[in-house]
Amino acid sequence: MANIKSAKKRILVTATKTARNKSIKSAVKTSIKKVEAAVDAKNKEEASEALVNAVSTIAKAAKRGIYHKNNAARKVSRLTKLVNGMS
């Protein structure tokens, strides 16, 4: 355990940020799964709505620095391709 005051604070801050990042990453994964589930069910309307929600969630995570912008762009691109590939 840390003895220096600043090191103790860093431990607390890191724990707080880790929890926040974990929560946001979980929300992103959930929104991606909703899009994939709608695509598997061949429900175009539901997939489109879920895609809009997922893109928003991913963009917010990237803006906050939880995902790198290229990683976020790749996730959005893959989901968009998946939904647009539905007939």
MMTF fields as JSON, N, C-alpha, C and O atoms, coordinates in Angstrom:
{
  "mmtfVersion": "1.0.0",
  "mmtfProducer": "UNKNOWN",
  "numBonds": 347,
  "numAtoms": 348,
  "numGroups": 87,
  "numChains": 1,
  "numModels": 1,
  "chainsPerModel": [1],
  "groupsPerChain": [87],
  "chainIdList": ["A"],
  "bondAtomList": [4, 2, 8, 6, 12, 10, 16, 14, 20, 18, 24, 22, 28, 26, 32, 30, 36, 34, 40, 38, 44, 42, 48, 46, 52, 50, 56, 54, 60, 58, 64, 62, 68, 66, 72, 70, 76, 74, 80, 78, 84, 82, 88, 86, 92, 90, 96, 94, 100, 98, 104, 102, 108, 106, 112, 110, 116, 114, 120, 118, 124, 122, 128, 126, 132, 130, 136, 134, 140, 138, 144, 142, 148, 146, 152, 150, 156, 154, 160, 158, 164, 162, 168, 166, 172, 170, 176, 174, 180, 178, 184, 182, 188, 186, 192, 190, 196, 194, 200, 198, 204, 202, 208, 206, 212, 210, 216, 214, 220, 218, 224, 222, 228, 226, 232, 230, 236, 234, 240, 238, 244, 242, 248, 246, 252, 250, 256, 254, 260, 258, 264, 262, 268, 266, 272, 270, 276, 274, 280, 278, 284, 282, 288, 286, 292, 290, 296, 294, 300, 298, 304, 302, 308, 306, 312, 310, 316, 314, 320, 318, 324, 322, 328, 326, 332, 330, 336, 334, 340, 338, 344, 342],
  "bondOrderList": [1, 1, 1, 1, 1, 1, 1, 1, 1, 1, 1, 1, 1, 1, 1, 1, 1, 1, 1, 1, 1, 1, 1, 1, 1, 1, 1, 1, 1, 1, 1, 1, 1, 1, 1, 1, 1, 1, 1, 1, 1, 1, 1, 1, 1, 1, 1, 1, 1, 1, 1, 1, 1, 1, 1, 1, 1, 1, 1, 1, 1, 1, 1, 1, 1, 1, 1, 1, 1, 1, 1, 1, 1, 1, 1, 1, 1, 1, 1, 1, 1, 1, 1, 1, 1, 1],
  "groupList": [{"groupName": "MET", "atomNameList": ["N", "CA", "C", "O"], "elementList": ["N", "C", "C", "O"], "formalChargeList": [0, 0, 0, 0], "bondAtomList": [1, 0, 2, 1, 3, 2], "bondOrderList": [1, 1, 2], "singleLetterCode": "M", "chemCompType": "L-PEPTIDE LINKING"}, {"groupName": "ALA", "atomNameList": ["N", "CA", "C", "O"], "elementList": ["N", "C", "C", "O"], "formalChargeList": [0, 0, 0, 0], "bondAtomList": [1, 0, 2, 1, 3, 2], "bondOrderList": [1, 1, 2], "singleLetterCode": "A", "chemCompType": "L-PEPTIDE LINKING"}, {"groupName": "ASN", "atomNameList": ["N", "CA", "C", "O"], "elementList": ["N", "C", "C", "O"], "formalChargeList": [0, 0, 0, 0], "bondAtomList": [1, 0, 2, 1, 3, 2], "bondOrderList": [1, 1, 2], "singleLetterCode": "N", "chemCompType": "L-PEPTIDE LINKING"}, {"groupName": "ILE", "atomNameList": ["N", "CA", "C", "O"], "elementList": ["N", "C", "C", "O"], "formalChargeList": [0, 0, 0, 0], "bondAtomList": [1, 0, 2, 1, 3, 2], "bondOrderList": [1, 1, 2], "singleLetterCode": "I", "chemCompType": "L-PEPTIDE LINKING"}, {"groupName": "LYS", "atomNameList": ["N", "CA", "C", "O"], "elementList": ["N", "C", "C", "O"], "formalChargeList": [0, 0, 0, 0], "bondAtomList": [1, 0, 2, 1, 3, 2], "bondOrderList": [1, 1, 2], "singleLetterCode": "K", "chemCompType": "L-PEPTIDE LINKING"}, {"groupName": "SER", "atomNameList": ["N", "CA", "C", "O"], "elementList": ["N", "C", "C", "O"], "formalChargeList": [0, 0, 0, 0], "bondAtomList": [1, 0, 2, 1, 3, 2], "bondOrderList": [1, 1, 2], "singleLetterCode": "S", "chemCompType": "L-PEPTIDE LINKING"}, {"groupName": "ARG", "atomNameList": ["N", "CA", "C", "O"], "elementList": ["N", "C", "C", "O"], "formalChargeList": [0, 0, 0, 0], "bondAtomList": [1, 0, 2, 1, 3, 2], "bondOrderList": [1, 1, 2], "singleLetterCode": "R", "chemCompType": "L-PEPTIDE LINKING"}, {"groupName": "LEU", "atomNameList": ["N", "CA", "C", "O"], "elementList": ["N", "C", "C", "O"], "formalChargeList": [0, 0, 0, 0], "bondAtomList": [1, 0, 2, 1, 3, 2], "bondOrderList": [1, 1, 2], "singleLetterCode": "L", "chemCompType": "L-PEPTIDE LINKING"}, {"groupName": "VAL", "atomNameList": ["N", "CA", "C", "O"], "elementList": ["N", "C", "C", "O"], "formalChargeList": [0, 0, 0, 0], "bondAtomList": [1, 0, 2, 1, 3, 2], "bondOrderList": [1, 1, 2], "singleLetterCode": "V", "chemCompType": "L-PEPTIDE LINKING"}, {"groupName": "THR", "atomNameList": ["N", "CA", "C", "O"], "elementList": ["N", "C", "C", "O"], "formalChargeList": [0, 0, 0, 0], "bondAtomList": [1, 0, 2, 1, 3, 2], "bondOrderList": [1, 1, 2], "singleLetterCode": "T", "chemCompType": "L-PEPTIDE LINKING"}, {"groupName": "GLU", "atomNameList": ["N", "CA", "C", "O"], "elementList": ["N", "C", "C", "O"], "formalChargeList": [0, 0, 0, 0], "bondAtomList": [1, 0, 2, 1, 3, 2], "bondOrderList": [1, 1, 2], "singleLetterCode": "E", "chemCompType": "L-PEPTIDE LINKING"}, {"groupName": "ASP", "atomNameList": ["N", "CA", "C", "O"], "elementList": ["N", "C", "C", "O"], "formalChargeList": [0, 0, 0, 0], "bondAtomList": [1, 0, 2, 1, 3, 2], "bondOrderList": [1, 1, 2], "singleLetterCode": "D", "chemCompType": "L-PEPTIDE LINKING"}, {"groupName": "GLY", "atomNameList": ["N", "CA", "C", "O"], "elementList": ["N", "C", "C", "O"], "formalChargeList": [0, 0, 0, 0], "bondAtomList": [1, 0, 2, 1, 3, 2], "bondOrderList": [1, 1, 2], "singleLetterCode": "G", "chemCompType": "PEPTIDE LINKING"}, {"groupName": "TYR", "atomNameList": ["N", "CA", "C", "O"], "elementList": ["N", "C", "C", "O"], "formalChargeList": [0, 0, 0, 0], "bondAtomList": [1, 0, 2, 1, 3, 2], "bondOrderList": [1, 1, 2], "singleLetterCode": "Y", "chemCompType": "L-PEPTIDE LINKING"}, {"groupName": "HIS", "atomNameList": ["N", "CA", "C", "O"], "elementList": ["N", "C", "C", "O"], "formalChargeList": [0, 0, 0, 0], "bondAtomList": [1, 0, 2, 1, 3, 2], "bondOrderList": [1, 1, 2], "singleLetterCode": "H", "chemCompType": "L-PEPTIDE LINKING"}],
  "groupTypeList": [0, 1, 2, 3, 4, 5, 1, 4, 4, 6, 3, 7, 8, 9, 1, 9, 4, 9, 1, 6, 2, 4, 5, 3, 4, 5, 1, 8, 4, 9, 5, 3, 4, 4, 8, 10, 1, 1, 8, 11, 1, 4, 2, 4, 10, 10, 1, 5, 10, 1, 7, 8, 2, 1, 8, 5, 9, 3, 1, 4, 1, 1, 4, 6, 12, 3, 13, 14, 4, 2, 2, 1, 1, 6, 4, 8, 5, 6, 7, 9, 4, 7, 8, 2, 12, 0, 5],
  "groupIdList": [1, 2, 3, 4, 5, 6, 7, 8, 9, 10, 11, 12, 13, 14, 15, 16, 17, 18, 19, 20, 21, 22, 23, 24, 25, 26, 27, 28, 29, 30, 31, 32, 33, 34, 35, 36, 37, 38, 39, 40, 41, 42, 43, 44, 45, 46, 47, 48, 49, 50, 51, 52, 53, 54, 55, 56, 57, 58, 59, 60, 61, 62, 63, 64, 65, 66, 67, 68, 69, 70, 71, 72, 73, 74, 75, 76, 77, 78, 79, 80, 81, 82, 83, 84, 85, 86, 87],
  "secStructList": [7, 7, 7, 1, 2, 2, 2, 2, 2, 2, 2, 2, 2, 2, 2, 2, 2, 2, 2, 2, 2, 2, 2, 2, 2, 2, 2, 2, 2, 2, 2, 2, 2, 2, 2, 2, 2, 2, 2, 2, 6, 6, 7, 2, 2, 2, 2, 2, 2, 2, 2, 2, 2, 2, 2, 2, 2, 2, 2, 2, 2, 2, 2, 6, 6, 1, 1, 7, 2, 2, 2, 2, 2, 2, 2, 2, 2, 2, 2, 2, 2, 2, 2, 2, 6, 7, 7],
  "xCoordList": [0.845, 0.0, 0.881, 1.961, 0.396, 1.155, 1.187, 0.225, 2.314, 2.459, 2.373, 2.001, 2.715, 2.734, 1.326, 0.574, 0.98, -0.367, -0.785, -1.904, 0.093, -0.245, -0.447, -1.292, 0.32, 0.166, -1.163, -1.811, -1.567, -2.872, -4.003, -4.972, -3.853, -4.873, -4.939, -6.027, -3.778, -3.756, -4.492, -5.199, -4.328, -5.017, -6.534, -7.254, -7.007, -8.446, -8.963, -10.009, -8.221, -8.641, -8.665, -9.588, -7.649, -7.574, -8.751, -9.336, -9.091, -10.229, -11.527, -12.358, -11.699, -12.912, -13.007, -14.055, -11.896, -11.898, -12.07, -12.726, -11.481, -11.611, -13.078, -13.574, -13.762, -15.184, -16.011, -16.901, -15.715, -16.449, -16.213, -17.154, -14.942, -14.602, -15.259, -15.754, -15.264, -15.855, -17.347, -17.876, -18.012, -19.445, -19.744, -20.669, -18.969, -19.203, -18.886, -19.616, -17.797, -17.457, -18.556, -18.874, -19.128, -20.211, -21.432, -22.081, -21.739, -22.875, -22.651, -23.586, -21.422, -21.092, -21.3, -21.904, -20.792, -20.935, -22.401, -22.798, -23.204, -24.631, -25.318, -26.133, -24.987, -25.616, -25.212, -26.014, -23.969, -23.517, -24.283, -24.697, -24.466, -25.2, -26.649, -27.22, -27.252, -28.633, -28.738, -29.697, -27.748, -27.741, -27.59, -28.327, -26.635, -26.391, -27.596, -27.899, -28.284, -29.476, -30.588, -31.28, -30.761, -31.791, -31.462, -32.358, -30.185, -29.772, -30.023, -30.504, -29.689, -29.925, -31.414, -31.794, -32.249, -33.695, -34.282, -35.485, -33.418, -33.813, -34.887, -35.805, -34.743, -35.671, -34.973, -34.216, -35.229, -34.519, -34.78, -33.853, -36.048, -36.387, -35.715, -35.117, -35.823, -35.228, -33.701, -33.076, -33.115, -31.662, -31.218, -30.182, -31.99, -31.649, -31.708, -30.832, -32.749, -32.88, -31.741, -31.157, -31.435, -30.354, -29.014, -28.14, -28.853, -27.61, -27.41, -26.312, -28.464, -28.371, -27.952, -27.098, -28.563, -28.243, -26.794, -26.081, -26.37, -25.017, -23.968, -22.945, -24.22, -23.268, -23.109, -22.0, -24.216, -24.187, -23.374, -22.544, -23.619, -22.916, -21.421, -20.603, -21.068, -19.656, -18.968, -17.831, -19.664, -19.087, -18.817, -17.792, -19.74, -19.555, -18.361, -17.582, -18.223, -17.094, -15.775, -14.788, -15.753, -14.535, -14.208, -13.045, -15.242, -15.05, -14.438, -13.639, -14.832, -14.326, -12.968, -12.382, -12.473, -11.144, -11.116, -10.048, -12.266, -12.322, -11.931, -11.295, -12.322, -11.88, -11.092, -11.405, -10.071, -9.35, -10.306, -11.184, -10.142, -11.085, -11.126, -12.185, -9.984, -9.976, -10.702, -11.388, -10.549, -11.249, -12.762, -13.524, -13.181, -14.6, -15.112, -16.2, -14.329, -14.73, -14.864, -15.778, -13.947, -14.002, -15.266, -15.928, -15.608, -16.819, -18.07, -18.95, -18.135, -19.28, -19.367, -20.451, -18.232, -18.196, -18.697, -19.498, -18.224, -18.637, -20.141, -20.812, -20.661, -22.103, -22.918, -23.94, -22.463, -23.179, -23.206, -24.235, -22.067, -21.994, -22.96, -23.613, -23.031, -23.901, -25.363, -26.106, -25.77, -27.172, -27.473, -28.535, -26.564, -26.795, -26.764, -27.318, -26.123, -26.065, -27.343, -27.497, -28.262, -29.551, -30.366, -30.321, -31.105, -31.908, -33.345, -34.163],
  "yCoordList": [-1.19, 0.0, 1.241, 1.26, 2.269, 3.507, 4.251, 4.225, 4.914, 5.724, 7.216, 8.006, 7.598, 9.007, 9.46, 8.739, 10.669, 11.19, 11.236, 10.848, 11.7, 11.805, 10.428, 10.262, 9.438, 8.075, 7.481, 6.761, 7.782, 7.314, 7.917, 7.242, 9.203, 9.872, 9.256, 9.037, 8.979, 8.372, 7.036, 6.714, 6.262, 4.971, 5.172, 4.45, 6.158, 6.435, 6.932, 6.493, 7.845, 8.411, 7.331, 7.274, 6.487, 5.407, 4.452, 4.017, 4.131, 3.229, 3.842, 3.152, 5.135, 5.831, 5.833, 5.527, 6.183, 6.247, 4.863, 4.718, 3.846, 2.48, 2.053, 1.448, 2.37, 2.011, 2.719, 2.119, 3.996, 4.775, 4.206, 4.027, 3.922, 3.378, 2.025, 1.736, 1.198, -0.135, -0.038, -0.789, 0.889, 1.09, 1.521, 1.005, 2.453, 2.964, 1.898, 1.759, 1.138, 0.059, -0.996, -1.549, -1.269, -2.239, -1.756, -2.539, -0.471, 0.106, 0.017, -0.254, 0.243, 0.151, -1.284, -1.511, -2.244, -3.652, -4.06, -4.794, -3.582, -3.888, -3.322, -3.999, -2.081, -1.465, -2.187, -2.3, -2.676, -3.439, -4.76, -5.171, -5.417, -6.685, -6.502, -7.387, -5.356, -5.09, -4.962, -5.442, -4.313, -4.183, -5.561, -5.911, -6.345, -7.672, -8.585, -9.386, -8.472, -9.288, -8.925, -9.805, -7.632, -7.182, -7.653, -8.019, -7.644, -8.112, -9.615, -10.091, -10.356, -11.802, -12.126, -13.114, -11.283, -11.481, -10.948, -11.056, -10.371, -9.811, -8.727, -8.63, -7.923, -6.825, -5.518, -4.967, -5.03, -3.86, -2.586, -1.827, -2.352, -1.13, -1.11, -0.11, -2.215, -2.31, -2.179, -1.548, -2.781, -2.711, -1.276, -0.843, -0.544, 0.853, 1.716, 2.548, 1.511, 2.269, 1.933, 2.82, 0.651, 0.219, 0.758, 1.085, 0.848, 1.372, 2.835, 3.234, 3.625, 5.043, 5.183, 6.002, 4.376, 4.395, 3.956, 4.565, 2.909, 2.382, 3.388, 3.575, 4.031, 5.017, 6.164, 6.645, 6.595, 7.67, 7.264, 8.032, 6.062, 5.565, 5.44, 5.812, 4.917, 4.738, 6.104, 6.283, 7.057, 8.393, 9.08, 9.74, 8.922, 9.522, 8.896, 9.593, 7.587, 6.9, 7.364, 7.538, 7.565, 8.023, 9.457, 9.81, 10.269, 11.666, 11.779, 12.674, 10.851, 10.856, 10.174, 10.144, 9.623, 9.025, 7.588, 7.058, 6.949, 5.561, 4.627, 3.594, 5.01, 4.303, 5.283, 6.473, 4.79, 5.604, 5.915, 5.11, 7.072, 7.475, 6.492, 6.28, 5.887, 4.918, 3.633, 3.02, 3.234, 2.049, 2.289, 1.414, 3.479, 3.821, 3.845, 3.344, 4.426, 4.501, 3.102, 2.838, 2.205, 0.83, 0.132, -0.561, 0.308, -0.308, 0.203, -0.578, 1.509, 2.106, 1.591, 1.26, 1.524, 1.074, -0.364, -0.675, -1.235, -2.644, -2.789, -3.561, -2.04, -2.127, -1.586, -2.162, -0.476, 0.124, -0.823, -0.971, -1.466, -2.43, -3.594, -4.083, -4.018, -5.137, -4.797, -5.602, -3.594, -3.181, -2.906, -3.291, -2.248, -1.935, -3.183, -3.19, -4.228, -5.478, -6.294, -7.281, -5.869, -6.567, -6.251, -5.133, -7.233, -6.994, -6.677, -6.449],
  "zCoordList": [0.0, 0.0, 0.0, 0.589, -0.67, -0.789, 0.541, 1.309, 0.796, 2.011, 1.711, 2.579, 0.494, 0.12, -0.237, -0.893, 0.207, 0.03, -1.439, -1.774, -2.309, -3.73, -4.35, -5.23, -3.897, -4.41, -3.969, -4.729, -2.739, -2.242, -3.079, -3.426, -3.39, -4.196, -5.593, -6.126, -6.185, -7.519, -7.518, -8.473, -6.454, -6.355, -6.377, -7.066, -5.616, -5.569, -6.92, -7.398, -7.521, -8.808, -9.894, -10.706, -9.895, -10.881, -10.734, -11.725, -9.491, -9.25, -9.755, -10.345, -9.522, -9.972, -11.499, -12.069, -12.149, -13.619, -14.238, -15.27, -13.607, -14.11, -14.084, -15.035, -12.994, -12.873, -13.94, -14.542, -14.171, -15.166, -16.561, -17.335, -16.877, -18.192, -18.412, -19.502, -17.375, -17.471, -17.77, -18.589, -17.103, -17.299, -18.737, -19.365, -19.246, -20.599, -21.644, -22.626, -21.439, -22.375, -22.398, -23.451, -21.243, -21.153, -21.934, -22.627, -21.818, -22.544, -24.056, -24.809, -24.493, -25.918, -26.407, -27.455, -25.635, -26.022, -26.103, -27.008, -25.154, -25.146, -26.385, -27.012, -26.736, -27.909, -29.197, -30.124, -29.255, -30.422, -30.514, -31.597, -29.372, -29.358, -29.793, -30.43, -29.454, -29.862, -31.38, -31.984, -31.991, -33.455, -34.083, -35.005, -33.586, -34.146, -33.973, -34.857, -32.844, -32.603, -33.579, -34.091, -33.839, -34.78, -36.195, -36.955, -36.542, -37.876, -38.001, -39.029, -36.939, -36.956, -37.078, -37.706, -36.471, -36.536, -37.844, -38.084, -38.686, -39.981, -39.849, -40.664, -38.804, -38.562, -38.929, -38.129, -40.133, -40.671, -39.867, -39.587, -39.495, -38.753, -37.385, -36.987, -36.683, -35.351, -35.435, -34.582, -36.467, -36.656, -36.921, -36.415, -37.705, -38.0, -36.751, -36.516, -35.951, -34.694, -33.737, -33.114, -33.631, -32.745, -33.235, -32.432, -34.555, -35.126, -34.735, -34.346, -34.839, -34.472, -33.006, -32.666, -32.154, -30.727, -30.485, -29.686, -31.172, -31.001, -31.472, -30.813, -32.605, -33.128, -32.137, -31.903, -31.562, -30.57, -29.34, -28.852, -28.851, -27.664, -27.928, -27.087, -29.097, -29.455, -29.608, -29.171, -30.23, -30.427, -29.095, -28.924, -28.156, -26.831, -26.118, -25.466, -26.245, -25.61, -26.22, -25.505, -27.533, -28.201, -27.796, -27.607, -27.668, -27.292, -25.887, -25.611, -25.013, -23.641, -23.509, -22.427, -24.623, -24.598, -24.132, -23.823, -24.075, -23.629, -24.776, -24.566, -25.989, -27.192, -28.052, -28.083, -28.751, -29.722, -30.867, -31.176, -31.496, -32.546, -33.705, -34.297, -34.039, -35.139, -34.738, -35.557, -33.483, -32.975, -33.036, -33.449, -32.62, -32.651, -34.087, -34.371, -34.987, -36.393, -36.988, -37.77, -36.614, -37.113, -36.623, -37.395, -35.349, -34.795, -35.523, -35.886, -35.729, -36.418, -37.846, -38.326, -38.524, -39.914, -40.035, -40.916, -39.148, -39.201, -38.966, -39.65, -37.996, -37.72, -38.884, -39.256, -39.459, -40.582, -41.777, -42.436, -42.055, -43.14, -42.899, -43.821, -41.643, -41.272, -41.534, -42.096, -41.121, -41.288, -42.751, -43.24, -43.461, -44.879, -45.749, -46.848, -45.267, -46.021, -45.965, -46.684, -45.099, -45.019, -46.269, -46.781, -46.753, -47.958, -47.606, -48.497]
}
